[in-house]
Amino acid sequence: MGLKKKAILFFVLLIMIPVLAVGWYSYEKTSSTIKLQVGRTLLELLKQNHAALNRVINLIDENSIKISTDSAIRSLTDRQMSGKHRLEDVEGLLGRYSSLNISQPRYTLLTHHYAEYGIQLNPANRLSSVIDIQQFSTPAWFSETIQHAGNGSFKVLQDWSAFGKSRNTLAYMRAIRKQSNADQAESILVASNLESVLQPDLESVQLPSGSHAYLTNNLNEVLVSTAADVAPGSLLVFPREVDLKNEGVSFVQQDDKQWLYITHYSSTFSTRLIYKVPADTLTAQLEPIRYVILTITCIYLVLMVLFVAYLDRAVLRPLLFLTRLTKNYTPGQKRGEWIKSRRSDEIGHLHDSFHHMTERLNELIEEKYIIELKEKEIRLMSLQSQITPHLLYNTLDSIYWYGMKGGVPEVAEMVRDLSMLMRIGLSKGKLITTLSEELLHVDSYVRLQFKRYKNSFQVHMDITEETRGCMVPKVIVQPLVENAIFHGIGKMDGEGELWIRTLFVDGVLQIKVEDNGFKPIQLDLISRILSEEDQPDPLKEKGYGIRNVNKRIQLHYGNEYGLTYFLRPGGGTIAVITLPVLREEEISC
């Protein structure tokens, strides 16, 4: 599949389809998401509204406690004060807490059996704040309130006439205990007209059009509501999907319409506040936004199509052109005249770089051809040079046998040792050898020096057998032995000693060359030679052998290995070569 087809497939599968899917999903899910978010917001608003209503109810409750504990109420049972004065005091007390204003609570005292105390209550006075309940048939709620033993309770009173005309009203009632006997209640304090008190707070929340708010008791009886067709005391029936026990948000399909129910229960006065909101009003204003989202999605797709067309013209076609050039290009083939691209972007740089690359590649091919010719010449020269050592080995071997037959065995042995020394030193061009072969090379060199110095020193070999198979760079021990003989023990007239030791120390191979030479060495000078620091010209000519050994070891294995010098206790020098432990099968020579 070509790059252009892949780009189109990529656009369709990874851009167009996902954008359409996301647009459709967002279009479909926006309304439900916003409904839920608005529902949660309304729940918080409902909680605040319920708290405000509780504050108003709590104020009425506090006022009822103050009234029921006031001395004027308690004086009704005091026989030493005239009944008229006692009644006036109670009327005045209730008047201070009440008002004929329709939006204020009306406090009324319901009592009985006060005729025996000389208090005459006029039942015909419908606006009186104190009413003799004996003049009327005792309602059922009177006994219920008495049984609450001084605790306040809500009740919807039917045909209540405390305002001069009979009507249904929401009242908060509290029984007043006798002063002489706290276990018995003798009167009831009624705070009526509470629907007018609570209605402003209930209507203070601006709910969507068609919404209603209901404040109910535990029995789902309406205490106050914003619905004109729902009177106080009406029993509300809610769908089963609405959770009335806890606070929450519920969407319910009811009467071919979806409703949002928001509920909250307060245990302070055992009341429940409910919002009933048409769900469609929550998203009515969102339709333009949804169409905007759809429009933006379509515009985005159009722009993406235009971008893909531009991408095809500006990127894909030049890349296809470069692809044809690469297919037609043959390395080493001379190309025609190159014209620099007029584009300054990445595609133009790629075009120019391709031409530069082909030109450079042609140059490298030509250079490689020349190098191969030179390599052939060098190989021929190398083959020619290999004849010379071979001829030298044969010649030395002939001299050895001539010496043996001519009665000069010492000369013959020296020739043999020299032949061995050269054979191992050259070793057919190999750079790595076994420690065993390296020690043979040293042994040949030592025998030659014995002849020169007439056995004026001794050599001790302390070789650990396990180290003999280790692989080491060739000709690294002989230069150290040479330095020890020439600069240390060569002229000690039989007192010189040389020790060559091999051992394993902490997982590495150590080769020690130790002498008892009398001439002390300068360790700082040796350190400078080995580290190849800036040195004066006379110093550069010294220490070539040890510098060569140290450098070759570090080139092979790294700077953590190499050559180190120490002073020998009692006189002399110790040279230590540190190498990794490598076997013949682990490396390729």
Phi, psi and omega in degrees: 000131182288166182296324180294316178295322178297321179295319178295316179297319177299316181298316183291313187281323188255351180237301186295307182298313177299321180295316177297319180296316179294319178298316179294317181298314180294323179297321182280327187265350182299314184297315181294322179294316181292324176302315181294318180295318178295322178299318179293323178295317178295329177297317177295320178296321179297319179300317178295319178298316180296321178296322178295318178296321178296325178294320178295315180296321180296322177297318178295320178298317179296319178297321180294326177293316180299317181293315185292339179259003181289150182295332180295321178292317181294335183287348179300335180262005179272112185284343185282345178259143181296147182299325181295313180296321179296318179295321178296321179297318180293317178300318179295319179298312181292329179293324180294328180268350183247171177203147177282356175299134186295337183266012180243154178289152179245118181265128181226139178254122176259124184218177178200167178063028178265356177296328181289345176262007177085016180254119179256113178265131182271104181293340181285342180280097187286342181262006180292147179277346178241124184238133177277109184293345181289338181282353182233168173287127185293121181286163182294325183292340178298312179293322179297319180292321178301322182289341178289353172055050174093353178273141181284154179206153177271148175203137174270115183268131180270134177054045179283133190244024182291348181253016177093347176216150185280134175196162176284141182212154175269127184233152174242120190241147178217130178282140179253122183283155176292145180288328181279334182219104185291345181276352182243141176256140183243343183214167177229131175263125183244123172256103184258181181065029182287337178298326178287333179284318184276338185301317180299319179292324180292325182271357181290340179274125180276095178273158177302159182301138180084004181269157179222151177238138182230133170250118185236169174261192182296336182267012182063024174276133183289123174271317177202149181207165177265358180275126183292332184269006179244110182271155175304138182095349179291146179265122180267139176246120183254152176299156182295335181290343182276123179272106182273347183279334183231168174283150180170179181236130182227135174256124186230133174272116186216126179057048179058029181211144180267131181240149175253116177258127177238122187235152175207132181251136176241123180279352183299310178236018178056050180241158179228128179253132185229131170254134175241111189236131174297127184294327183291337179289339181286331184250005182298323181276356183268346181302315177300324180294319179297320177292326176297317179299316179296319180295317179297321178298316179296317179298320180298318179296319178298316179297322178295322177297316178297321179294321178295321178297318177296319179298321179296317183285322187269337186239305188295314181296314175300323178294321177296323177297316178295328178296318178295322178297317181293325178291324183275348184280135175242123181304133180092346182279131179288133181260166178287190182293135183265132178250124182294140181293143178277352179275142180253006180269192184297324179296318177296319177297321179296319179298311180294321181295325178296316179294319177297321181295317180295321178295316180294322179296319176298319178296319180294322178297318179295318178295320179298322179297318179293319180296320179298321177297317179293323178298322178296320178296316180296322180296319177297319178294324179294317177298322179295320183290336179290338179292325184296309177300321180299317178296322180294318179300313181297320180295314179298322178296321178295319179297322179300310181291329176295319179294321180295319181283334183273002177083018176239072184294330180296317177295320180298318180294322178296320177296320179297316180296321178295320179296317178297318181300315181288322182297314181288322181297320178281313175044042174058033176084002180288145179263336183242140178219173177280155177298329179297314178293323178298322179289327174297320177299316179295319182298319178297318180295318181297319180297323176296319180290330174301319180295322183289314184265009175054047175055041181276003177215168181241147179237128180245128179252116178242086189252123173285126187302324183294342182274345186297328181276358180290146180267132182223157172298142184286154176055054174248341181268322184302318178297326179289320177295320179299315178298320181296323181285310186291320187256358185233293193248359185296331185241035181260010173053052174089353181265350182284142179225146181228129179243132174241118184234147172229140181197164175261132178225115177053043174082006177237162179264129177243133174242117184250132173243112189236135177227163179252033181302149184274345183271114182289151179258161177261105185296323180294325177292317178299318180297320178293321178297316183289327182277352178058039175289171178299124186231150173294159184303318179298326182286332181296335182276351180263157173066026181300319184296310182290327177295319179297316180298312182297318182293318180295320179298315183290328175294326179286314195237350180110168187287347179285350177247164178149207187245137180224142179247144176223156172279136180274130176302130182091000179108143180112190186224147174237121174254126185240123174260126179250126184223154172288154180275108181232137177258167185298325182285348183270345182230165177244118180283000000 
